[in-house]
Amino acid sequence: MMCLDIHIPDEILSEILTPLLQLSDDVFDDRRSKPLLAPGFSSSTYLLVCKAWLRIATPLLYSVVLLRTTAQAAALEAVLQANEDFELFIKKLRLEGGFGDAMHNILRCSPNITEFYMTLDVWGSDTPTGLCSGLSCINPQRVILVDKLRDNNRNKKLFKALLAVIPQWNNLTTFEFPYLYDLSGDEGLVARRRGEALGLGLSRSPSLQTVLAEWGNAFPPNLRLLVALPTLKALHFTYPDHFRGRDDELKDMVGLYRTLLRSFQEDVNRFNDERLKRFVTYSTLPEYPPPPTAPSQPAPPADQSSSPPTSASAQDLTQLYELADAPSSENLILTSFPSLRDLNWCESGCIAASPALPVLPSTLDHLVELQIHGDAEVFLEAVTPFSLPSLREVYISWKVDRVGAFGFLDVHGSKLLHLSAPIDILEGIDVMEACPLLRCLEIERPTEGYEDAGEELITDTSEHDTLQVIQFDYRL
């Protein structure tokens, strides 16, 4: 058999391999939660094809680095220490944890980093010590900060280290600001406290040009300090990150975000600061054609006038966020949303539920993800009888009504793939038996009055056929 020796110019081979080896900008920037270790083909396999591919592919492979585990960080540290040439390859670094002492050497060996993604979400046995000391070794142009608003000594230490190094980063031009000022409860307190400190820290930057943030109901007041920066060009606000690239879901929410934008713009105008107005810019929400008008129906008989209200928008809506914040209980009849896929329920309102509310067979049949914050006793009592055949992910906060949570998980736990709940509730329902299909379990802080719970769950030695990830989101 004849073997053809075909030479491909390095420039062409680089163009071919780049999309196979480099993370796309969308993946690098994405702040949505992902599985800890998503299965897939290892891109490093391309380096084994031949020496030419190894020579071209190595710089491409290391130009954009994503670290999700301490083991990955330790492996990268070993590679950089064994191959000094690799130190110049890393241009973009995304960290999804603290990753121990290895991070100091990784950052020290990566002087060419221009884009840096970091999270304050450090928990469990993870430690940010190396990351804290290593931040001064880099000088990025763009920083993306992610904060899930957990409050522990680890993320406090990391946040303090970040504030200290910002004035030293004289290449920094773009910073993604993660804090909204309209959150409630403990998360709202953490967001406001850190937002104020970060605004002050950014005001000391010698080179900052653009700050990116999401718009909410209120303008982050400490960002006003930045208008005095001689280098500042824009304070740019956009709709939430988790809708980027998901037109199907954004289409359902675009009306809500236009309302939020108007409220946000009014808040900016309230400061009566012309300099601030010159710097504030907004992303353009996409335009969608109006939904087809439903054919007119004859007026219902008088005895049906109390039926749950529906509309074209309610029928098609797939996501509701903080539904309980609606000003009137008339807006909270869940039978009005047969297409709903994601529901985030907060404690600040009350649900229009009573024994007279019909439990229809089609009620929330498409609901996939449910988040429950606050006591939510009446809410849980109302939704537990629903069939919820599509439900796969449930997130329960530490302030939830225990009895209601027990009843809900007893009915619906058998269909869940992902569950996040306080440790005492997981122990109380015997989660391993109640959720036989579970793949990911997030263990949250115990509910008030049950701080000593959890020993039985942690020491449980029973087998589970499908569980892949157990994540502790509080310090034991």
Secondary structure, DSSP 8 states (H G I E B T S, - for coil): ---------HHHHHHHHHHHHS--HHHHH--S---TT-----GGGGGGS-HHHHHHHHHHHHHEEEE-SHHHHHHHHHHHHH-GGGGGT--EEEESS--TTHHHHHHHT-TT--EEEEE----TT---HHHHHHGGG---SEEEEE-----SHHHHHHHHHHHHHGGG-TT--EEE----S---HHHHHHHHHHHHHHHHHHTT-SS--EEEEE--SS--GGGGGGGG-TT--EEEEES-GGGTT-HHHHHHHHHHHHHHHHHHHHHHHHT--HHHHHHEEE-------------------GGGTTS----HHHHH--EEESGGG-SSGGGG-GGG-TT--EEEE-TTS-----TTS---TTTTTT--EEEE-S--HHHHHHHTTS--TT--EEEE-TTS-HHHHHHHHHHHGGG-SEEEEEHHHHHHHTHHHH-TT--EEEEE---TT-TTTTHHHHT-----SS--EEEE-S--
